[in-house]
Amino acid sequence: MPSHRYLWALLSMLLSATIFEGYDITIFHLCTPDIARTFGMSDAAVGAMATTVRFGGILSFFVVTLADCFGRKRILATTVLCYACFTLLTALSSGVLTFIVFQSAAQIFLAAEFGVAVIMIGEEFPENWRARAISLLLMVAFLGVVTAGLLYGRVADSHWGWRGMYFLGVTPLLLIAWLRRNMHETARFASLEKQRGLHGITRSAIFEPLRRCLEPTAGPWAGRMLLVSMLCNCIGLAGGPTISFFSLYAKRDHHWSSSEVGTAVICAYLLGTVGTLLSGQLLDRMGRRATTTAFCVMTAVAMASLFQSNTPSAILLSFMATMFAYQGARTATSALSSELFPTSARATGFSLTVQVVGQLGWTLAPVFAGILSELVGGLGNAASLFAAGPLLGAVLVLCDVPETRGRTLEELSPETIAAETESSLEPRQA
């Protein structure tokens, strides 16, 4: 077991993954009206752009799965450098096509960095601290959000425009890559590699973990893959339209200024940080099932209120409540997802369910909301329909999600549970 000193050092080195996720998502969120104006885009086109860019996060699977073959540390070091490169190219985009291509590529490596960071925390931290450590990782995304919100009112209205927001994110990324040079491989993956060497087992092929996850005879695997994917999609149905369209909804439909939108985003993500921290505490104290259910229901109610409100104060309060609940639900699903797969295929299982299949709802919801806006009387009416997603997630948790609080990763392995079930049936059969 790593020392407490190293665990905190590791967490500190990984925090940048969500800081830049917060910054990147927020500047895309804030700059949507400016990007739409630059390239002359309609609501449907903006939705299609958001969906296409988000698709890059799904492609991150092909990067994350490499961590099961080559190690967590090596892949993490690669992701930050590639993300910096494509962020710079995004700022230099000459048109909507190049913007989409470069920003989609940036999302591949940003999502991969986040996925590997969650896996490393799940493998290194003891079971009574896993959820809280993951909540801390997610919580610091607020620093990126605050930075983006404070800069937006000044940079977006300057001669740099929205491009300046991307330029400003490049230099810190290079500093972070340098600071991570002393990071160690996780103890669990290092032990797995050692066992492979002792038994003369060659390192698995790149897609061997994927084959294990998808093997028809995998027993508990199939259920877990489907369960986590469905839960992530339910939460994503709320996150996609809210994050993609709030700025456009507030500026165009309710005539907010850039500074007002920036301030609203800071306030909302501040409360979202509180939701993340509270979720982490409740996950380790009350359990995964109760906490996830509560935050899912709150997300649905708050989102529906947000896109049906008309006064500035009601919109602001509803937006803050939505982000509080959404970030809490996201923390809960991240903790659950990192616990349900064994070391040999944890990165692959997590990425396949959370970042590939589990992102379809987040990815497709904006484009459908954009299309529906003309059919149901406006963007607000269209976006509010997707509040049904988290409600379905709450039902799913109550019906099928296992309680993982206080159990080691080895105890939660599908193979272990299958063996325990078989053992419990033996006396009856006798």
Salt bridges, closest charged atoms under 4 A:
GLU21 OE2 - ARG330 NH2 2.63
ASP34 OD1 - ARG37 NH2 2.83
ASP43 OD1 - ARG252 NH1 2.37
ASP68 OD1 - ARG72 NH1 2.92
GLU113 OE2 - ARG180 NH2 2.76
GLU123 OE2 - ARG72 NH2 2.44
GLU123 OE2 - ARG346 NH1 3.00
GLU193 OE2 - ARG196 NH1 2.54
GLU193 OE1 - ARG203 NH2 2.73
GLU208 OE2 - ARG211 NH2 2.72
GLU215 OE2 - ARG211 NH1 3.57
ASP253 OD1 - ARG252 NE 2.78
ASP284 OD2 - ARG132 NE 3.02
ASP284 OD1 - ARG288 NH1 3.17
GLU339 OE2 - ARG130 NH2 3.22
GLU339 OE2 - ARG288 NH2 2.45
GLU410 OE2 - ARG188 NE 2.92
GLU415 OE2 - ARG212 NH2 3.11
